[in-house]
Amino acid sequence: MAAALSWRFLVIVAALYVVGEVVGYLPVVVIPLSVALLLAALLIPAVHRLTRIGLPQPVSAVIVLIGGLGVVGGLLTFVIIQFTDGLPALQQQVSQSLEQIEDWLINGPLHLQQTQIQDAINNGIGFIQENQAAVTSSALTTAGTIGTFLTGFLLTLFILIFFLTSGNQIWTFLIRGVPRNVRDRVDLAGRRSFTSLINYVRATAAVAVVDAVLIGIGLWIIGVPLVVPLSTLIFLGAFVPIIGAVVTGAVAVLVALVTNGFLAAVIVLAIVVGVMQVEGNVLQPLLLGRSVQLHPLAVVLAITVGLTVAGIPGALLAVPLLAVLNAGIQSLVHGEDAERDGDSGAGTDAAGSESDPDGPDHDDTDAASRDADPGTTNSDTTVTTGESDRSEE
């Protein structure tokens, strides 16, 4: 028994190693594909709502995609305008803060001389000049990174279009490679995994909005410049659970320290910590609920591994991947028992209502109720799936 388990474990580890090596060689494909899947999970509910009112699925997908791009473009334009308008005030406040720091260095407990401060500044300028080649090389690398980013963005957009218009057909094609006797169970597990991803993206987006709004209001009350750009940065950082909000909050504290002084920075730090406590103890348990059951330790470890293996993209994708694997494995291991007690029907119908483009052709009442409440059970689907599994066994 132990020998059988050992060789199976070795086979799984070897397969995971091969997959990891392939992914490591193809980040330009894997990262856009993963991001497109996250965006599809965010946008597919809106596509299905439009299809249920009579629009064809391709038309619904195009409308939702254009609307999403419009919202993102408008937000970026607004942020850039706010940053440009607030830059003069930021420069003035930074200059005043530097003068205060210089005065403290000269008249404070250190009692430095003006010549010592000027020598330190000159040494810094000289260091930059001596390493000008490295700075130029970094600039060229940054330019190449921007080109790679644009390529990845276009590929993500291309993949997302097909996910929104024919995602169900793609999934059906993929599971044809699964043995017929377990195909229904794998199909069910995959749809539950995608439902878990939808719930995760929705909850994370809601938490990110609350974080950005609350911290932004605090920054505005204190008088910290660039409130809108900092709030946008906090919103984006919140999509990396725990770590992202801490890092972006630290940026807000640093800006407050440089522009408004030590007391303002302490107040901003208190606001950031308070919002993080509300997020961790209230928002995430309330919004995620039973949909994505991940222990905080598992989240932190997943982010750490993702950051080590693939940098920022790895940290962004680690927790969604863990949520998908968690839902899929639970469905495969406990699927039959859950169906017998009626609990798995929620996952089946939630996935079906979100990912099945043929949904509008069925009973509109059931479709609308399932879309409004992913937890609603369709007894016919549950019974059919359960009978299929039991007949195969």
N, C-alpha and C positions, 0 to 999 in steps of 0.2 A: 504493500500500500504506500509506504513512504517512498519507495523507488519510483512508483508510478507518478506520485505527486511531484517528485523532484524533477523528473524529465519534462513533465508538462510545464512546470515553472520555468525551467531553462528555455524551453521553446518559446514561451511568452516573452521572456526577457530578451531573447535573441530577436524576436519579431519587433519588439519595441525599439531595440537598438537600431535595426535596419530602417525602421520608419523615421527615427530621429535623425539618422545620417542623411536620408533622402530629404527630409525637411530642411536640414542644415544647408544642403547644397542648393535648395530652391526657395530661398526666402522671398524672392521677387514674385513668386507665384503663390506661396502659402499664405503670406501676410495679407495680400489683397483678397484672396479667397476667404480667409477667416473674417476680415473686416466686413466683406460683403455679406457674409452669413449673419453677422451681428446686426447690420443695417436691415437685412431682410426680416429678421425677427422683430425689429422695431416698426417696420413699415407694413408688413403683411396684414395685420389686422385692419388697417385703413383700406387696403386694397380689397379685402373681402367685404367690407361694409359697402363699398361702391358697387361691387359685383352683385350684391343682394338687392340693390335698388334698380338693377336692370342693365348696368353698363357691362360691356365685354371686359374680360380680365386684362387683355393687353392695354385697352384704353384706360382702365382703372390704374394699372401699374404705371403708365406714362404720366397720368395726372398726379398720382402720389409722388412719383420721383421728381417731377418738375416742381411740385409744391415744396418738397423737402429741400431741393437745391436752392429754390428761391429763399426759403427761410434761412438756410445756412449762409447764402451769399449776402442777404440783407443784414444778418447779424454781424458777419465779418466786416462789412462796409461801415456799419454803425460803430463797431469797436475801433476800427482804424480812424474814423473821424474823431471819436472821443479821445483817442490817444494823441492825435495831432493837435487837437484843441488844448489838451491838458499839458502838453510838453513844455511850453514856456513857463507855466506856473511850477512845474516839476523842477525845471532847471533853476529857477529862482530859489525855491525852497532848498534844493540840494546845495546851492552856493551858500545860503545862509547857514545851513547845517555844517558845512565844511569850515566856515569862519568860526562857528561856535566850537567845533572840535579843535581848531588851531588855537583859539583863545584858551581852551581848557588845557591843552598840552603845554602852553607857555606859562599861564598863570595858575595852573592847577598844581596838584601834588608832585607832578613829574618835573616841573620847572625846566622844560627844554628851551633851547635857544632857537631863534628864528633861522640861524644858519644851519642848525642840525635838521630842522624840518625841510629846508630847501635842499639840503644834500640828499635826504631820503627821496625827495621827489625826483631830483636829477638822476639818482641811481636807478629809479624805476624806469625813467625815460630811456636811460642808457641800456638797460636790460632789454627793453622792447626793440631798440635799434639793433642790438647785437644779435637778436634772434628774429630778425626780419624775414629771413628765409623760411623759418618754421611757421611764422605768421602767414606768409604768402601761401605756403603749402596747405595750411589749414583752410585758407580762403578758397583755394581750388577744390579741396575736398568737400567743403560746404557747397560749392557750386554743383559738384557731381551729385551730392546728396539731394539737392533740390531737383535735379533732373530725374533721379531715381524716384523721388517722391511723386513727381508729376506723372511718370510712367505708371507707378503703382496706383495713383488716383484714377487714371483712365481705365486701367484694367479692373479696378474695383467697381467702377461705374458700369462697365460692360458686363461683368459677372452678375451684378445686382439686378440688372434689367432681366436677365434670364431667370434668376431666382424668383423674381416677382411675377413673371409671366408664365413660367412653366416649371416651378419648383416641384410640384407634385409628380409630374412626368419624369423629372430627373431622378427623384427618389425611387419611383417605381422601377426605373431602369437599373438603378444601382442594386436594389435588393434581388434582382433576378440572379445575381451570382451567389445568393444564399441557398443552401439546400432546401428543397421544397417542404420537408417535414418540419422545419423550424422557421420558414419564411414569414408566416403570420406573426409569430412571436417577435421576430426581429423587426418586422414592420411596426408593430405596436410599440416596441421599445424605442425605435427611432422617432416616432411621432410624439411619444411622451417626452423624449429628450428635447425635441424642438419646442414643445410647449414649455418645458422648464426654461429654455433659453429665452423665449418670449417673456415669461414672467420675470426673469432676471433682468433683462434689458429695460423693461417697463419700470420696475422698482428702482433700478440704479439711476435711470433718467429722472425719476421723481425725486429721489434723494439728492441728486446733483443740483436740481433746480432749487430745492429748499436750502441747501448749503450756500449756493451762490447768492440767493436773495437775502438770507439772514446776515451773512458776513458782509455783503455789499451794503446793507442798511447800516450796519455798525461802522464800516469805513466812512460812509457818507456823513454820519452824525459826528464822528471825530474830526472830519475834515481832511482825510487822506486823499491826495490826488489820484487820478486814474482809477476811479471807482469801477467804472464799467469794464475796462480791460482786466483788472484784477478779479472781478466777479466772474468774467468769462473764463479766465484761467482756472479759477476754483471749480467752476462747473465742469470743465474738461478733465481736471485732475480727479474729480470725484468718481469717474468711471474706473479708476484703479482703486479698489476698496482699501480703506485704512491708510495705506501709504500715500496715495495720490493727494488726498485731502490734506494730509499733514505737510507734504512738501509745498503745495501751492499756498497753504496757510502761512507757512514760514516765509514765502516770498512776500506776502502781504505785510507780515510783521516787519520784515527788513525794510520795505518801502516806507512804512510808518516810522521806523527808527531813523531813517536817513532824512525824511522830509519833515516830520512833526516832533521828533525828539523821543527821549527814553520813556516818558510817562505815556505818551500815545501808543508806543510800541507795546508796552505792558498791557494796556487796555485792549488793544487789538489781539494780543496773545490770549487774553482771558476770553474774548469773544470767540475766537477760533476754537479754543479748548471746549467752551460751553456748547458750541454748535456740534462739535465732534461727539460730545457726550449724548446730545439729543439724537444724533444720527445713529450711534451705536446701540443705544438703549431703548429708543422709541421707534424711529423711522424704519430702520431695517427689519426689526422683528414684526412691525405692524404691516409693512408693505409686502415683504417677501412671504411672511407667514409660513404655511406648510409647503409652498410651491418649491422653494429652493432651500433644502435643509443642509446647511453647511456650517460646521463648527468654526468659530473664529480662528482657532489654531490651524485648521486645515486651510483657511483662507490665507493666513500669513505665510504658511509654508509654501502654498501654491504660488503666491506672488514672488516669494524669494527664489524659488526654483525657476520660475519663468523669467525673472530679471537676470538671473545668472546665465541661463541658457540662451535667451534671445533678446536681452536688453529691455527697452521700454515696450516694444510690441509683445514680448513674452509676458511682462507684468500685466499688460492690458488684457491679454487673451487667456491667462492662466485660470482665473476664477470662472469665467463662462465655460471653459473646457471642463473644469472640475464639476460644475453644475450639470452639464450635459452627461458626463460619464456617470455621475451619481444617479441621475434619473434613469438612464438607460440600464445600468447594472441592476438597480432595484427592480425595474420592470422585468428584466430577464430572470432574476432569481426568485422574486416573490410575485410574479405576474399572475399565476393561476390562483394563488390564495387570495390575492387582492380582488380578482374578478368574482370569486365565489362570495365574498362578503360585500360586494357592490362598490368597493372603494376605487377600483381601477377604472370604472366607467368614466369617471370624471376626467382622468388623464387621457383616455381614448378619445372622447368627444371633444375635449379642449384642443387636442392636437388636430383632430380631423377638421374642426370648424375653422382653425387658423391656416392649415396647410393644404386643404383639399380644394382645388379650384373649381371642382364640380359641385361644391356645396350649395350654390343657389338653385341648382336644378332639383334639389330635394325639398322637403317640407319647409316653407319659409318661416313658419312659426318656430319650429325646432331650431332652425339656423339662427334666427334672431336671438332666441333665448340662450343658445350656447355661446354666441358671440358676446352677449352682455354679461354672462356669468360662466367663466370657464369651468367652474366646479359643477355645473348642471350635468346630470347623467342622462344619456339616451339609452334606455333599457334595451332597445332592439339591437343597437351596435354591440353592447356589452354581451348580450346573450349569444349573438353570432360569433363573436371573437372567442368567447369562452368555450362554445361547443366545438369550434374549429380546433382549438388547442387540445381539448380532451380527446377528440376523435383521432388526432395525429398521434397522441401518446398511446 
